[in-house]
Amino acid sequence: MAGIVAVTGAAGALGRKTVEVLGEAGWKVVGIDLADVSGETVALALGNIDLTNEQAMQGVARRIEAELGGLDGLVNIAGGFRWETVLDGDVATWDRLHTMNLKTTLVASRALLPLLRTSQGAIVNIGAAASSKAGMGMGAYAASKAGVARLTEALAEELKDERVRVNAVLPSIIDTPANRSDMPDAEFDRWVTPEQLANVIAFLLSPAASAITGALLPVTGRV
């Protein structure tokens, strides 16, 4: 039976679809984002939240406990992308993507873990297929997502005897309006749709995946 799940990056393309899919599966969803979060499809909408700020996220944990009584799952979607070569790019891009992709995942997980320990819940992180081998222009992004992969593995080991599961999905190109705009000549039907990825996330949160932890699951469509 589904419970209460927090989704970071809930205002983005993948976040919105994940909120929708989890809601349809019976989860009560807490939507968390730096941007505004619509209250129509979530049990608790928390916008204007700095996911890199530990105090802010600890405040989120207190609100979830006070208003919903606990937490059974966390999906760390918040993040970003930039195509930039190592030699012609900016060192600041490495800091920015590290903060957006890895630090948000770390801070949210640490802040909400007390609730997840109580429920013996599950965390699903959004990694990237590119984290295993970076192509041209993908250095900063792939490095930050490789950090997410290592965080996933380390945290899974730390928590496995407490029966808190930690896994990550590794998508290729996600079929979003932004990606279509950036790559107008691509074959969009080869990409992974937000709904397909959200369905895999829902599975990893569910009791059907109770024996899976520390997994880095490729979700690459036909790319």
Secondary structure, 3 states (H helix, E strand, C coil): CCCEEEEECCCCHHHHHHHHHHHHCCCEEEEECCCCCCCCCCCEEECCCCCCCHHHHHHHHHHHHHHHCCCCEEEECCCCCCCCCCCCCCHHHHHHHHHHHHHHHHHHHHHHHHHHHHHCCEEEEECCHHHCCCCCCCHHHHHHHHHHHHHHHHHHHHHHHHCCEEEEEEECCECCHHHHHHCCCCCHHHCECHHHHHHHHHHHHCHHHCCCCCCEEEECCCC
